[in-house]
Amino acid sequence: MTKIYSSSVAIHSDIVDAFCVMQKGFTDQFVYYRKDAPRRFMGLGRCIALPSLEGVDCELEGPACVQPVFFSFNRFDAENPAPTDALFEAFPRLRFMLPEIVLVQNESGTFLQVNSLSPVYHGRVARFLRQAAAAPKRARRTIPYRIEADSREDWRRAVGEALEAIDSGVVGKVVLSRRQKLIADEPFSSKDVLVNLIDGDARGTVLLYRYADVFFCGCTPELLVRKEGDRVESMCLAGTCPAGASPQEGARLARELMDDAKNRAEHDYVVRHVREVFRRVCYDVDVPETPQIMPLTHVQHLHTPAHARILDGMSLWELMGDLHPTPAVSGTPVGEARMLIRRIESYNRGFFAGACGYIDGAGDGEFSVGLRTGVFDGEVGWLYAGCGIVAGSDADAEFDEIGLKLKTILDGFN
């Protein structure tokens, strides 16, 4: 049995402003910040790391009743024997991480939470309350940088190998990615990139996991799974076109995307996967037959929402493991596609396209897929984005599509 004490109190501060002031004293930092809804958690320090949440007993203290939040950042392919780059390799392999302090914004209000393995000392709460209350308004900062471009010829060879596997029937779809090296002209911090993503035009959920001198960060549009009580939801996201230079062009491109057989086939692989998983471990499953359009800043996606009610005895962690990786980030069949990615891609993806999120003390929470992300050390970093390859895919068109997706993480520098 692991005993956790959580003391929470309501605050009137903006949690991002408070985070920017308080983060200076903590090397471990965790953020799951939905831009579309008040479901925002910003953690500082690490109270404890656990391999499992079984046997965890949470005692809620303080005037506010807020469940402790265990953050979890998971690699795309944790069993890949190929080493990750030096930045990803610096992160420890931990499953559930409870911060010492969590700034929370939800439908009930805004809170400061202090977590401890013993009853919380009220002086700590009072000190952090003063820091949050005195936080000045944050400011964005432009970070000048240059990009070392990856090779279009190497990409064409990779897509050619993928198409050969598709033609031979090994896979029906495989999701390949590109990475580019970013070199900053001056030092930058995780706070700089985080604030730019939160306050900028990027849409989705902002993710941050900082460990010592390295951090993984981005703004992803893709929900993997969300659980509230027995209700769960997911998202099928695959099929892409540009956002367009005007509303009229965007609407035209969206219509063409809906009518495009290649993109609809790529999307349907994901829909079938999510529907099959939900039908196996849930009931009242609702996954529509026809997708919608999700408009983002730089691209638009085919999007099908999925809702269900989870069976008794099934946890969010188990459901996340059944869903991830979806065909949207691996391909289909999932196992064969993942083996093909290991063979084709010259790097281990690390947290890119992994399941990133949180589970609270009541077993609720959500995970998003770590898309439009990068890993950095404050001077250099790697940017990642990918796309689905199916029969008929054009390598140059897919290369350009990924270029549009990479703009999202670059919004963190502008």
Steps between C-alpha positions, in 0.01 A plus 500: 500500500631845401349789694473836323394822671361777279413843632310727258379857526317726256699785346416799283825506302547407138668159519737569209622823662541318830683213332743740330598647838512177696674280243843650564550283807408165344685291241212250456203660323181353353224668301175377349316812386190479283452824310137421416370434853588558868680169545847625584769363727848646553727303732827595667750271670455129558348374823514134395526277193307172493490201263128450571212681667374182665511530877524881498295661776434873458405713800359838395581789733433871489182695424470382137433140397727445198634158408880464462619481141749236385666601172607231253715550189545182298719418202352412161681166493644426842636162387692638201859376546644792302634774728327837510697817440695645790220738600230234532748264664540750784142440621454228762266212421225576750129427474299715746646821641330702773628859520566680827282788382220499244322809369152388393231664292177307449125554479487564876763772511873557538706332770847457643575149623797385711573126513706318760577155639414635846237749616555823310679775689270802478791741483588362157147558377503857630837572337392371160171691529696823547714424196194427285319813617801721420561356153527771231341463159713276281661622178566317176850488360609443142787252478711533184604167353612316190399159373727230361273362230461126458543334161212477255686221319527296820128551552422380149699184566316444829159544336607270218587228751165552673310475171680176418382356833146616426506353150622167636218490757718530812306810611206699374632826640815617676562837665845639433649806662763761434720681747692823463773648715436844648793717608415812698697820455476566875415290805132437575303332775212257521293789638561702183374226269210414732371857518526547124298184437234583759457862392557444129268382224578128530184301584480188712659386825837638608734238645819548698727257680824650626766296674808693613647669190283337231134536417239350270235745386233560236137564420308195384155492339439129571319368806572133561254434783317690773319342797250658740328241718382226265489730197790493256575671173765480233571653163577363156732751332653418162487663157647846446484803272633857532300754700490734201597864462139623538173367643377435149808301404487313829138399438585380150795295623285351776239386245772344287640324808158353583469371142856365470503120488860467619447713810164341579660153483784612728245641745285187494787285628500709819121497534490121479776465760336731755157346442636147548681590824194678640268213412733258677524683834208746498126521434269769354767549233441794264747545213335680204536367147578840346794718609506871568762763424731621777644840397838589650734791446715347226308187391156338508428139595228243458363442847254249644410524871445178695299459823419204722454381858780289643436157653538455875852394594662663194737787581602805301857369488386168352281671242784733403723196446238334279460811285864606465653506252205555268533465122516882496858490631619150411299347215311177457530228604648685796765241592629454146500875440702563814762243392516667159553842662790356701658383175440811289551790740860575592409619850298388801199733542520526878195685635397620153162334420497349849209512746537805725257599773389445857289287732357648818448339838146394404618317186376764255717695258604517140782428259587676176732384223829690504479652152647832373768473767872534553774428753742776602783592737474879485746536212411232244222252444321258269158566346269214399193453280365216289239389247324184393621312193246289311482363147518795262681735738729753331830546683544867414144589596541321834834675559329838451211400726742424782658840441166661580466291817848599618386863507298427814798427722686789338220724627668444837793711380312787333 
